Amino acid sequence: MKRRSFFRKTSTALVGVGLTTSSFANTSKRKIKKPVKVCATIDQQEVFFYAEVIHESIKVVHIADTHLFKDDERGIPYQEFSNRMAKAYNQTTHFKTGKNTNPEEAFEQTLAFAKEVNADVITLIGDIFSFPSEAAIEWVLAKLKNTGIPYIYIAGNHDWHYEGMEGTLEFLRDKWIEKRLLPLYQGNHPLMAAYDIKGIRFLAIDNSTYQISEAQLSFFEEQVDSGMPLVLLVHIPMYAPGKKMVFGCGNPHWGAATDRNFELERRPKWPEGGHTQTTLNFHKKVFTAPNLLGIFTGHVHRNSIEIIKGKPQIVADDNASGGYLDVNFLPMDEKDKKLIL
């Protein structure tokens, strides 16, 4: 396979159980012509979305930042690049119980919960791995297969990052997606893909370099033009006023002057000029998309909700500490419609 050859193909179907493109042929029937009105509530890790465009209930278990460090002899040649992150999350404190836990235990417990509640899909939104360990990736693939539940995966900034390895962020992302992470995408485009679930289209867009490419922006614009109800999945949260630099996608303060961790993480420094105009345009398009229900993300290791132009962005707590989101998309009761319509 030639470098980047698989990045030139955009697939919109999940090869496996549960998710298909069957609803793509009927998009005109559901096309949204005016901004969708959403009622979103959150109670700890439980999230409820109500909207008139939701016609069937959808249960999503949303996972981010597990930071698995499992490795074996195949990882020995890369230890100079994985050593720091291999020690970063060996033991954590469970977000609910306060007891000691670890990433493997937390991940297994979350998958068990997904099976218990009969989730429609598991969304894995980056930093599932602390570095691209073959052993950890194989372990996750086996665990996911055993659930029998469809899943969506996009990479986070650690999933493909061997600290200190030479190359641009984009080059290293492409390299380690192709060499290690590719099976997790199940034949779909690693940087941008759409998944239809019961009339809602979930968009997985990789912003793990903090930036958005022109192809990704065009892809998003095409999905908005489809008129389908959309949910956006990204690893790095979209910028919101008052939030820290980790809310870095479309952040006007992002750039070399605010990059405090490039030496620690042994990676190239963020660019002097900050974000590309394409990334800033993506931020604007996201929060003006009339058919976008909301954004789900991670990276921050702390649960939060931000509302920009009426669009809710919900950030998951880190799964390394047992965190996850139990997301429910639900049809709106006729009486409740009167509240927001």
Residue frames relative to the residue before (quaternion, step in Angstrom):
aa qw qx qy qz dx dy dz
M 1.0000 0.0000 0.0000 0.0000 0.00 0.00 0.00
K 0.3805 -0.7251 0.5260 0.2296 3.55 -0.80 0.98
R 0.6280 -0.5509 0.3993 0.3777 3.57 -1.12 0.70
R 0.8609 0.1172 -0.1477 0.4726 3.54 -0.98 1.05
S 0.4071 0.7330 -0.4830 0.2525 3.63 1.19 -0.03
F 0.6934 0.4707 -0.2915 0.4611 3.58 0.96 -0.79
F 0.5902 0.5742 -0.3752 0.4256 3.62 1.17 -0.31
R 0.6336 0.5455 -0.3394 0.4309 3.60 1.19 -0.34
K 0.6637 0.4709 -0.3065 0.4937 3.58 1.26 -0.09
T 0.1671 -0.7758 0.6018 0.0898 3.57 -0.92 0.89
S 0.0706 -0.7946 0.6030 0.0075 3.55 -0.57 1.19
T 0.1803 -0.8063 0.5573 0.0820 3.57 -0.99 0.79
A 0.6529 0.4702 -0.3390 0.4876 3.58 1.14 0.47
L 0.3450 -0.7032 0.5771 0.2312 3.53 -1.13 0.63
V 0.3062 -0.7504 0.5591 0.1750 3.54 -0.67 1.11
G 0.6228 0.5009 -0.3700 0.4736 3.56 -0.31 1.21
V 0.7446 -0.4132 0.2777 0.4446 3.54 -1.25 -0.28
G 0.8434 0.3476 -0.2046 0.3550 3.47 -1.31 0.53
L 0.8071 0.2319 -0.1243 0.5285 3.62 0.80 -0.85
T 0.0704 0.7964 -0.5948 0.0833 3.55 -0.76 1.06
T 0.5110 -0.6187 0.4875 0.3442 3.55 -1.31 -0.03
S 0.2755 0.8133 -0.4868 0.1599 3.60 1.20 0.30
S 0.6989 0.4728 -0.2865 0.4539 3.58 1.03 -0.71
F 0.4796 0.6848 -0.4450 0.3210 3.61 1.20 -0.22
A 0.6508 0.5402 -0.3220 0.4255 3.58 1.04 -0.72
N 0.7400 0.4033 -0.2105 0.4954 3.58 1.22 -0.44
T 0.2848 0.8057 -0.4922 0.1659 3.58 1.17 0.35
S 0.6068 0.5800 -0.3702 0.3979 3.60 1.01 -0.66
K 0.6302 0.5515 -0.3355 0.4314 3.59 1.09 -0.63
R 0.7571 0.3538 -0.1836 0.5177 3.56 1.13 -0.63
K 0.3663 0.7795 -0.4659 0.2028 3.58 1.23 -0.02
I 0.3209 -0.7534 0.5514 0.1592 3.54 -0.85 1.06
K 0.1730 -0.8173 0.5459 0.0640 3.56 -0.66 1.10
K 0.7657 0.2050 -0.1482 0.5914 3.59 1.23 -0.26
P 0.6762 -0.5102 0.3185 0.4255 3.62 -1.12 0.51
V 0.4000 -0.7161 0.5228 0.2323 3.53 -0.90 0.99
K 0.2884 -0.7449 0.5780 0.1670 3.56 -1.04 0.81
V 0.1211 -0.8178 0.5626 -0.0049 3.54 -0.76 1.14
C 0.1443 -0.7208 0.6669 0.1220 3.52 -1.21 0.66
A 0.0112 0.8085 -0.5855 0.0579 3.58 -0.58 1.17
T 0.0214 -0.7851 0.6190 -0.0034 3.56 -0.92 0.92
I 0.0977 -0.7925 0.6004 0.0432 3.56 -1.17 0.59
D 0.0192 -0.7707 0.6361 -0.0331 3.53 -0.98 0.97
Q 0.7766 -0.1983 0.0497 0.5960 3.54 -0.05 1.39
Q 0.8211 -0.2021 0.1239 0.5192 3.65 -0.59 -1.00
E 0.5788 0.5793 -0.3853 0.4254 3.61 1.24 -0.01
V 0.0615 -0.7946 0.6038 -0.0154 3.56 -0.84 1.06
F 0.0759 -0.7931 0.6042 0.0171 3.57 -0.97 0.92
F 0.0905 -0.7760 0.6240 0.0185 3.54 -0.86 1.07
Y 0.0334 -0.7764 0.6294 0.0001 3.56 -0.91 1.00
A 0.1905 0.7575 -0.6114 0.1272 3.57 -1.01 0.83
E 0.6051 -0.5817 0.4054 0.3620 3.54 -1.15 0.61
V 0.6657 0.5157 -0.3048 0.4450 3.61 1.13 -0.61
I 0.5822 0.5387 -0.3847 0.4720 3.61 1.26 -0.06
H 0.1146 -0.8412 0.5282 0.0120 3.56 -0.50 1.22
E 0.7648 0.1755 -0.1223 0.6077 3.59 1.26 -0.34
S 0.5176 -0.6339 0.4663 0.3359 3.57 -1.07 0.64
I 0.0854 -0.7727 0.6286 0.0210 3.55 -1.08 0.85
K 0.1612 -0.7783 0.6032 0.0674 3.58 -0.84 1.04
V 0.0387 -0.7973 0.6012 -0.0365 3.57 -0.70 1.17
V 0.1409 -0.7335 0.6559 0.1096 3.56 -1.01 0.84
H 0.1577 -0.8318 0.5322 0.0006 3.51 -0.44 1.35
I 0.0491 -0.8167 0.5727 -0.0504 3.56 -0.66 1.20
A 0.0986 0.7710 -0.6254 0.0686 3.56 -1.00 0.89
D 0.8644 0.1932 -0.1075 0.4515 3.56 -1.26 0.49
T 0.1533 0.7812 -0.5788 0.1769 3.56 0.68 1.13
H 0.1317 -0.8455 0.5024 0.1240 3.58 1.11 -0.75
L 0.0916 0.8055 -0.5712 0.1289 3.55 0.75 1.08
F 0.1463 -0.8100 0.5658 0.0483 3.56 -0.93 0.94
K 0.2880 0.7823 -0.5016 0.2312 3.58 1.27 0.25
D 0.0908 0.7945 -0.5913 0.1042 3.60 -0.90 0.92
D 0.1505 -0.7701 0.6092 0.1143 3.57 -1.28 0.19
E 0.8024 -0.3054 0.1894 0.4765 3.57 -1.24 -0.26
R 0.5840 0.5849 -0.3800 0.4152 3.60 1.13 -0.46
G 0.6804 0.4966 -0.2845 0.4577 3.56 1.20 -0.45
I 0.4302 0.7316 -0.4469 0.2829 3.59 1.26 -0.16
P 0.6731 0.4963 -0.3286 0.4390 3.67 0.85 -0.78
Y 0.7273 0.4307 -0.2321 0.4813 3.59 1.21 -0.40
Q 0.3701 0.7809 -0.4557 0.2136 3.58 1.27 0.08
E 0.6012 0.5567 -0.3764 0.4324 3.61 1.07 -0.55
F 0.7094 0.4255 -0.2454 0.5054 3.58 1.24 -0.47
S 0.7412 0.4079 -0.2145 0.4881 3.61 1.18 -0.47
N 0.4395 0.7624 -0.4220 0.2178 3.58 1.24 -0.38
R 0.6924 0.4847 -0.3057 0.4384 3.62 0.78 -0.94
M 0.7297 0.4292 -0.2491 0.4704 3.58 0.78 -1.00
A 0.5651 0.5898 -0.3888 0.4262 3.60 1.19 -0.37
K 0.7298 0.3977 -0.2228 0.5095 3.58 1.22 -0.46
A 0.5176 0.7181 -0.3791 0.2697 3.57 1.26 -0.31
Y 0.8252 0.1694 -0.0493 0.5365 3.61 0.98 -0.79
N 0.1797 0.8230 -0.5219 0.1341 3.58 1.06 0.70
Q 0.7794 0.0234 -0.0140 0.6260 3.56 1.11 -0.69
T 0.0576 -0.7963 0.6021 -0.0017 3.56 -0.92 0.94
T 0.4290 -0.6626 0.5437 0.2853 3.55 -1.35 0.12
H 0.4593 -0.7093 0.4593 0.2738 3.56 -0.65 1.10
F 0.5206 -0.6954 0.4070 0.2822 3.56 -0.83 1.07
K 0.7294 0.4093 -0.2348 0.4952 3.60 1.16 -0.53
T 0.7887 0.3615 -0.1740 0.4659 3.55 0.71 -1.11
G 0.3707 -0.7295 0.4909 0.2991 3.58 1.13 -0.59
K 0.5319 0.6274 -0.4037 0.4007 3.59 1.28 0.05
N 0.6135 -0.5427 0.4229 0.3877 3.55 -1.28 0.38
T 0.0711 0.7663 -0.6365 0.0507 3.54 -1.09 0.80
N 0.2349 -0.7487 0.5914 0.1860 3.58 -1.26 -0.27
P 0.7049 -0.4999 0.2854 0.4144 3.61 -1.15 0.42
E 0.6507 0.5130 -0.3387 0.4457 3.63 0.89 -0.80
E 0.6655 0.4980 -0.2988 0.4688 3.57 0.87 -0.95
A 0.6647 0.5086 -0.3059 0.4537 3.59 0.91 -0.91
F 0.6543 0.5134 -0.3155 0.4569 3.59 0.94 -0.84
E 0.6641 0.5005 -0.3032 0.4653 3.58 0.91 -0.90
Q 0.6478 0.5142 -0.3208 0.4616 3.59 0.97 -0.78
T 0.6552 0.5058 -0.3146 0.4646 3.57 1.01 -0.77
L 0.6414 0.5009 -0.3241 0.4823 3.60 1.00 -0.74
A 0.6230 0.5309 -0.3382 0.4643 3.58 1.04 -0.73
F 0.6265 0.5206 -0.3287 0.4780 3.58 1.05 -0.75
A 0.6372 0.5351 -0.3285 0.4470 3.60 0.95 -0.87
K 0.6572 0.4878 -0.3045 0.4872 3.58 1.02 -0.77
E 0.6440 0.5465 -0.3197 0.4294 3.56 0.96 -0.88
V 0.7559 0.3600 -0.1983 0.5096 3.60 0.95 -0.85
N 0.4001 -0.7426 0.4554 0.2848 3.59 1.30 0.12
A 0.0229 0.8444 -0.5321 0.0581 3.55 0.81 1.06
D 0.4718 -0.6586 0.5108 0.2876 3.54 -1.15 0.67
V 0.7971 -0.0504 0.0729 0.5973 3.58 1.07 -0.71
I 0.2557 -0.7054 0.6374 0.1755 3.53 -1.29 0.56
T 0.1500 -0.7831 0.5973 0.0870 3.59 -0.79 0.99
L 0.1369 -0.7810 0.6092 0.0164 3.54 -0.74 1.19
I 0.0256 -0.8766 0.4769 -0.0593 3.53 0.01 1.34
G 0.8376 -0.3294 0.1157 0.4200 3.52 0.58 1.21
D 0.8198 0.1608 -0.2169 0.5050 3.49 -1.26 0.77
I 0.1974 0.7456 -0.5887 0.2421 3.53 0.91 0.94
F 0.7591 0.2483 -0.1312 0.5873 3.56 1.20 -0.62
S 0.4497 -0.6769 0.5113 0.2796 3.57 -1.14 0.60
F 0.7455 -0.0631 0.0248 0.6630 3.55 1.34 -0.33
P 0.6071 -0.6280 0.3462 0.3423 3.63 -1.08 0.54
S 0.0401 0.8266 -0.5533 0.0949 3.55 0.53 1.24
E 0.4780 -0.6740 0.4856 0.2854 3.58 -0.85 0.94
A 0.6515 0.5291 -0.3195 0.4399 3.57 0.94 -0.87
A 0.6772 0.4896 -0.2943 0.4637 3.59 0.92 -0.89
I 0.6499 0.5161 -0.3180 0.4585 3.59 0.96 -0.84
E 0.6582 0.4985 -0.3075 0.4730 3.58 0.93 -0.86
W 0.6277 0.5412 -0.3247 0.4557 3.59 1.03 -0.80
V 0.6718 0.4895 -0.2936 0.4722 3.59 0.91 -0.91
L 0.6414 0.5252 -0.3311 0.4506 3.59 0.90 -0.86
A 0.6624 0.4984 -0.3057 0.4684 3.59 0.96 -0.82
K 0.6557 0.5115 -0.3091 0.4613 3.59 0.95 -0.87
L 0.6596 0.5021 -0.3099 0.4655 3.58 0.96 -0.85
K 0.6333 0.5352 -0.3279 0.4527 3.58 0.97 -0.84
N 0.6669 0.5242 -0.3009 0.4357 3.57 0.97 -0.84
T 0.6132 0.5519 -0.3671 0.4298 3.61 1.12 -0.46
G 0.2955 -0.7635 0.5164 0.2512 3.57 1.05 -0.73
I 0.5622 0.5938 -0.3760 0.4359 3.58 1.30 0.21
P 0.4906 -0.6449 0.4874 0.3254 3.63 -0.92 0.80
Y 0.0682 -0.8034 0.5904 0.0368 3.57 -1.12 0.58
I 0.2365 -0.7193 0.6367 0.1456 3.50 -1.37 0.46
Y 0.0564 -0.8062 0.5889 0.0038 3.58 -0.86 0.95
I 0.0659 0.7258 -0.6846 -0.0133 3.51 -1.23 0.71
A 0.5346 -0.6681 0.4275 0.2918 3.56 -1.14 0.64
G 0.2823 -0.6986 0.6261 0.2008 3.49 -1.36 0.47
N 0.7187 -0.4757 0.2958 0.4119 3.56 -1.28 0.15
H 0.6796 0.4573 -0.3093 0.4831 3.64 1.16 -0.33
D 0.5375 0.6686 -0.4024 0.3196 3.61 1.06 -0.64
W 0.7958 0.2616 -0.1174 0.5334 3.57 0.98 -0.84
H 0.6039 0.6190 -0.3337 0.3752 3.62 1.26 -0.03
Y 0.0937 -0.7207 0.6864 0.0255 3.52 -0.79 1.18
E 0.3824 -0.7796 0.4459 0.2173 3.57 -0.29 1.27
G 0.8012 0.2643 -0.2243 0.4878 3.55 -0.86 1.05
M 0.5219 0.6240 -0.4300 0.3916 3.58 1.23 -0.12
E 0.4791 -0.7051 0.4463 0.2722 3.57 -0.87 0.95
G 0.5579 0.5902 -0.4675 0.3490 3.52 -1.16 0.72
T 0.5651 -0.5724 0.4586 0.3777 3.55 -1.23 0.41
L 0.6543 -0.5057 0.3754 0.4185 3.56 -1.24 0.36
E 0.6609 0.5139 -0.3104 0.4504 3.58 0.95 -0.85
F 0.6513 0.5101 -0.3160 0.4645 3.58 0.98 -0.84
L 0.6869 0.4795 -0.2894 0.4631 3.58 0.87 -0.93
R 0.6117 0.5341 -0.3568 0.4618 3.59 1.02 -0.70
D 0.6719 0.4959 -0.3013 0.4603 3.58 0.84 -0.97
K 0.6587 0.5410 -0.3091 0.4217 3.56 0.92 -0.97
W 0.7771 0.3736 -0.2057 0.4628 3.59 0.71 -1.04
I 0.5237 0.5582 -0.4262 0.4822 3.56 1.24 -0.19
E 0.6968 0.4751 -0.2776 0.4600 3.56 0.85 -0.98
K 0.7298 0.4539 -0.2497 0.4461 3.60 0.87 -0.94
R 0.8392 0.1988 -0.0576 0.5029 3.63 0.95 -0.82
L 0.7865 0.4115 -0.1959 0.4167 3.57 0.69 -1.09
L 0.4625 0.7505 -0.4147 0.2254 3.57 1.18 -0.52
P 0.6411 0.5390 -0.3624 0.4089 3.69 0.85 -0.74
L 0.6067 0.5818 -0.3576 0.4069 3.60 1.11 -0.56
Y 0.6616 0.5166 -0.3080 0.4478 3.60 1.18 -0.43
Q 0.2981 -0.8207 0.4553 0.1743 3.57 1.34 -0.08
G 0.7582 -0.3871 0.1940 0.4874 3.56 1.00 0.85
N 0.5931 0.5783 -0.3640 0.4258 3.58 1.26 -0.05
H 0.6327 -0.5201 0.4015 0.4098 3.55 -1.27 0.37
P 0.4474 -0.7319 0.4405 0.2647 3.63 -0.69 1.01
L 0.7534 0.4216 -0.2206 0.4538 3.59 1.03 -0.67
M 0.8014 -0.0030 0.0198 0.5978 3.60 1.21 -0.34
A 0.2075 0.7657 -0.5838 0.1726 3.54 -0.70 1.08
A 0.2591 -0.7570 0.5832 0.1402 3.55 -1.22 0.55
Y 0.0990 -0.7951 0.5983 0.0043 3.56 -1.00 0.90
D 0.2324 -0.7887 0.5569 0.1175 3.59 -0.67 1.09
I 0.0338 0.7807 -0.6208 0.0627 3.56 -0.83 1.04
K 0.8456 -0.1842 0.0906 0.4928 3.57 -0.53 1.25
G 0.7779 -0.3832 0.1819 0.4636 3.56 0.85 0.97
I 0.6549 0.4312 -0.3141 0.5353 3.59 1.29 0.03
R 0.2482 -0.7751 0.5650 0.1357 3.59 -0.89 0.90
F 0.1879 -0.7777 0.5959 0.0686 3.56 -0.70 1.19
L 0.1694 -0.7946 0.5803 0.0570 3.55 -0.76 1.12
A 0.1313 -0.7758 0.6150 0.0519 3.58 -0.72 1.11
I 0.0532 0.8054 -0.5824 0.0964 3.57 -0.41 1.25
D 0.3463 -0.7656 0.5159 0.1665 3.56 -0.67 1.17
N 0.0529 0.7878 -0.6111 0.0562 3.59 -0.61 1.17
S 0.2497 0.8374 -0.4568 0.1664 3.54 1.23 0.59
T 0.6332 0.4562 -0.3507 0.5176 3.60 1.26 0.00
Y 0.5228 -0.6255 0.3742 0.4421 3.58 1.40 0.05
Q 0.7166 0.4317 -0.2349 0.4949 3.58 1.23 -0.30
I 0.2920 -0.7190 0.6059 0.1752 3.53 -1.35 0.41
S 0.3636 -0.7389 0.5275 0.2087 3.58 -0.95 0.90
E 0.6563 -0.4944 0.3859 0.4194 3.56 -1.28 0.26
A 0.6329 0.5301 -0.3362 0.4531 3.60 1.02 -0.76
Q 0.6597 0.5015 -0.3088 0.4669 3.58 0.99 -0.79
L 0.6311 0.5183 -0.3306 0.4730 3.58 1.01 -0.77
S 0.6548 0.5032 -0.3115 0.4701 3.59 0.92 -0.87
F 0.6238 0.5398 -0.3270 0.4611 3.56 1.03 -0.81
F 0.6689 0.4917 -0.3041 0.4673 3.57 0.89 -0.92
E 0.6462 0.5235 -0.3214 0.4528 3.59 0.94 -0.85
E 0.6331 0.5270 -0.3246 0.4648 3.59 1.03 -0.77
Q 0.6612 0.5011 -0.3090 0.4650 3.58 1.00 -0.81
V 0.6168 0.5221 -0.3422 0.4794 3.58 1.06 -0.70
D 0.6686 0.5080 -0.2939 0.4566 3.57 0.96 -0.88
S 0.5645 0.6088 -0.3880 0.4002 3.61 1.16 -0.46
G 0.3769 -0.7480 0.4684 0.2810 3.58 1.15 -0.56
M 0.4706 0.6696 -0.4481 0.3598 3.60 1.25 0.00
P 0.5163 -0.5860 0.5006 0.3734 3.63 -1.13 0.49
L 0.1539 -0.8342 0.5292 0.0190 3.57 -0.70 1.14
V 0.0815 -0.7232 0.6805 0.0852 3.52 -1.34 0.54
L 0.2440 -0.7919 0.5481 0.1139 3.59 -0.76 1.05
L 0.1260 -0.7693 0.6253 0.0367 3.55 -0.98 1.00
V 0.1520 0.7651 -0.6112 0.1339 3.59 -0.68 1.14
H 0.5164 -0.6472 0.4542 0.3289 3.58 -1.11 0.54
I 0.7694 0.3124 -0.1697 0.5306 3.57 0.73 -1.08
P 0.4683 -0.7111 0.4381 0.2883 3.61 -0.64 1.03
M 0.5214 -0.6026 0.5083 0.3266 3.49 -1.25 0.58
Y 0.5926 -0.5970 0.4130 0.3491 3.56 -1.07 0.79
A 0.0203 0.7513 -0.6594 0.0185 3.52 -1.15 0.83
P 0.5563 -0.6249 0.4196 0.3520 3.62 -0.87 0.84
G 0.7945 0.3040 -0.2425 0.4664 3.54 -1.03 0.88
K 0.6190 0.5407 -0.3509 0.4488 3.59 1.24 -0.20
K 0.5981 -0.5887 0.4175 0.3484 3.54 -1.27 0.45
M 0.7389 -0.4536 0.2869 0.4074 3.53 -1.36 0.22
V 0.5543 0.6099 -0.4041 0.3968 3.62 1.16 -0.41
F 0.5934 0.4669 -0.3660 0.5440 3.58 1.27 -0.25
G 0.1370 0.9090 -0.3726 0.1270 3.47 0.80 1.17
C 0.5883 0.5711 -0.4021 0.4076 3.61 1.15 -0.08
G 0.8137 0.0985 -0.1305 0.5578 3.54 -0.40 1.29
N 0.4160 0.7121 -0.4631 0.3246 3.56 1.26 0.31
P 0.3880 -0.7554 0.4716 0.2374 3.64 -0.56 1.08
H 0.6694 0.4846 -0.2979 0.4778 3.60 1.25 -0.29
W 0.4877 0.6797 -0.4214 0.3502 3.60 1.29 -0.10
G 0.4575 0.6661 -0.5010 0.3098 3.57 -0.94 0.91
A 0.7956 -0.3362 0.2131 0.4567 3.56 -1.32 -0.04
A 0.6651 0.5379 -0.3098 0.4151 3.59 0.94 -0.87
T 0.7585 0.3541 -0.1941 0.5115 3.61 1.15 -0.53
D 0.5042 0.6512 -0.4258 0.3746 3.59 1.26 0.15
R 0.0908 -0.8447 0.5275 0.0020 3.56 -0.22 1.30
N 0.7574 0.4376 -0.1926 0.4447 3.60 1.17 -0.48
F 0.4057 0.7461 -0.4751 0.2304 3.62 1.16 0.02
E 0.6501 0.4982 -0.3295 0.4696 3.61 1.04 -0.65
L 0.6420 0.5225 -0.3196 0.4611 3.59 0.96 -0.85
E 0.7529 0.3804 -0.1953 0.5003 3.57 0.90 -0.96
R 0.3128 -0.7924 0.4760 0.2185 3.58 1.34 -0.02
R 0.4710 0.6255 -0.4621 0.4164 3.52 0.69 1.20
P 0.6538 -0.4873 0.3704 0.4448 3.62 -1.21 0.20
K 0.5131 -0.6363 0.4845 0.3117 3.53 -1.12 0.71
W 0.5834 -0.5684 0.4405 0.3775 3.54 -1.12 0.65
P 0.6047 -0.6170 0.3569 0.3553 3.62 -1.02 0.69
E 0.6114 -0.5822 0.4067 0.3490 3.54 -1.15 0.72
G 0.7333 0.4417 -0.2348 0.4606 3.56 0.98 -0.82
G 0.5138 -0.6530 0.4231 0.3613 3.58 1.24 0.04
H 0.8163 -0.2510 0.1932 0.4831 3.53 -1.22 -0.57
T 0.5121 -0.5767 0.5330 0.3479 3.49 -1.32 0.44
Q 0.6126 -0.5379 0.4204 0.3983 3.57 -1.22 0.39
T 0.5824 0.5851 -0.3635 0.4316 3.58 1.14 -0.63
T 0.6594 0.4985 -0.3068 0.4717 3.59 0.95 -0.86
L 0.6580 0.4982 -0.3049 0.4752 3.58 0.97 -0.84
N 0.6340 0.5208 -0.3244 0.4708 3.58 1.07 -0.72
F 0.6078 0.5517 -0.3422 0.4573 3.57 1.07 -0.75
H 0.6353 0.5297 -0.3285 0.4559 3.58 0.90 -0.91
K 0.6704 0.4940 -0.2988 0.4661 3.58 0.89 -0.91
K 0.6625 0.5147 -0.3066 0.4496 3.58 0.93 -0.91
V 0.6181 0.5574 -0.3492 0.4305 3.59 0.98 -0.81
F 0.7887 0.3657 -0.1882 0.4570 3.56 0.71 -1.06
T 0.6724 0.4130 -0.3248 0.5212 3.57 1.27 0.22
A 0.4400 0.6950 -0.4627 0.3306 3.62 1.27 0.05
P 0.3835 -0.7701 0.4555 0.2289 3.62 -0.48 1.10
N 0.7470 0.3995 -0.2068 0.4895 3.58 1.14 -0.61
L 0.4837 0.6458 -0.4518 0.3806 3.61 1.21 0.36
L 0.3244 -0.7613 0.5357 0.1679 3.56 -0.72 1.13
G 0.7610 -0.2872 0.2156 0.5403 3.58 0.96 -0.83
I 0.3967 -0.6842 0.5679 0.2280 3.52 -1.42 0.11
F 0.0933 -0.7689 0.6306 0.0489 3.57 -1.05 0.85
T 0.0384 0.8262 -0.5494 0.1183 3.54 -0.78 1.04
G 0.2809 -0.7466 0.5790 0.1686 3.59 -1.33 -0.20
H 0.4621 0.7487 -0.4295 0.2035 3.55 -0.80 -1.17
V 0.7312 0.4776 -0.2438 0.4217 3.60 0.90 -0.93
H 0.2908 -0.7740 0.5011 0.2552 3.61 1.22 -0.51
R 0.7093 0.3449 -0.2642 0.5551 3.55 1.10 0.71
N 0.4442 -0.7107 0.4862 0.2475 3.54 -0.82 1.05
S 0.1771 0.7711 -0.5991 0.1231 3.58 -0.98 0.86
I 0.1741 -0.7436 0.6273 0.1522 3.52 -1.36 0.18
E 0.0641 -0.7684 0.6366 0.0127 3.54 -1.00 0.93
I 0.1376 -0.7850 0.5994 0.0748 3.59 -0.99 0.78
I 0.0085 0.7935 -0.6043 0.0708 3.54 -0.60 1.22
K 0.8325 -0.0663 -0.0178 0.5497 3.56 -0.65 1.17
G 0.7145 -0.4624 0.2406 0.4666 3.54 1.05 0.81
K 0.6020 0.5568 -0.3600 0.4450 3.59 1.27 -0.03
P 0.2645 -0.7861 0.5328 0.1679 3.64 -0.56 1.05
Q 0.1222 -0.7359 0.6620 0.0728 3.53 -1.08 0.89
I 0.0816 -0.8110 0.5793 0.0059 3.56 -0.71 1.09
V 0.1946 -0.7950 0.5721 0.0531 3.55 -0.72 1.18
A 0.3510 -0.7525 0.5256 0.1851 3.57 -0.87 0.98
D 0.4992 -0.5885 0.5456 0.3268 3.53 -1.25 0.58
D 0.5966 -0.6018 0.3810 0.3699 3.60 -1.13 0.51
N 0.4666 -0.6902 0.4919 0.2528 3.53 -0.99 0.94
A 0.5057 0.6356 -0.4236 0.4010 3.62 1.22 -0.34
S 0.7336 0.3400 -0.1954 0.5551 3.57 1.20 -0.60
G 0.6754 -0.5166 0.2841 0.4430 3.57 1.21 0.47
G 0.4931 0.6931 -0.4188 0.3180 3.60 1.23 -0.11
Y 0.1381 0.7425 -0.6490 0.0915 3.51 -1.27 0.60
L 0.3317 -0.7042 0.5722 0.2583 3.57 -1.30 0.06
D 0.2256 -0.7256 0.6390 0.1194 3.54 -1.03 0.92
V 0.0322 -0.8555 0.5141 -0.0530 3.55 0.07 1.37
N 0.0762 -0.8030 0.5911 -0.0072 3.55 -0.86 1.03
F 0.1288 -0.7505 0.6452 0.0627 3.55 -0.75 1.11
L 0.0059 -0.8470 0.5252 -0.0825 3.55 -0.51 1.20
P 0.5135 -0.6105 0.4938 0.3462 3.58 -1.09 0.67
M 0.4521 -0.7004 0.4901 0.2548 3.54 -1.09 0.70
D 0.4821 -0.6515 0.5147 0.2796 3.53 -1.00 0.92
E 0.6053 -0.5932 0.3885 0.3618 3.59 -1.04 0.79
K 0.6578 0.5066 -0.3133 0.4611 3.59 0.99 -0.79
D 0.6740 0.4966 -0.2993 0.4578 3.59 1.03 -0.78
K 0.5393 0.6285 -0.4069 0.3855 3.59 1.12 -0.51
K 0.6289 0.5629 -0.3293 0.4233 3.54 1.07 -0.77
L 0.5973 0.5954 -0.3538 0.4044 3.58 1.19 -0.49
I 0.8268 0.2218 -0.0818 0.5104 3.59 0.94 -0.84
L 0.6608 0.5147 -0.3294 0.4357 3.62 1.14 -0.30
